[in-house]
Amino acid sequence: MPFQLVPPNEVRRVQYTYVLLSEADGRFYIGATSNLRKRLGLHTAGRVPSTGFRRPLKLIYYEGCLNADDAYRRERYLKSGRGGRYLRARLASSLAGIKRPQVGTALARPGESR
């Protein structure tokens, strides 16, 4: 029998922890969900209050867990100081190729300097 992560008689929904990068302010948004495609659609459409004003957003990382508690625990870790350092180190090559706006420049009005 080939290796399987979930036994064939057991049905589980994968829970995801994900990281979005705001192209407007260069900051991360970290979340968890059971339906990653649907949640990304909500973010893209501006229907998530915490990211609606930070669009456009780009999915830069996600992990799958077999248990919702594990996914939410991972979300909390990635939001912590140590988790943020882990994430930046883990994504160093990916982030090096992405132009991120400098903090404060996204909020400046046209013709206004900071």
Buried (B, 14 or more C-beta within 10 A) or exposed (E): EEEEEEEEEEEEEBBBBBBBBBBBBBEBBBBBBEEBEEBBEBBBEBEBEEBEEBBEBEBBBBBEBEEBEBBBBBBEBBBEEEBBEEBEEEBEEEBEEEEEBEEEEBEEEEEEEE
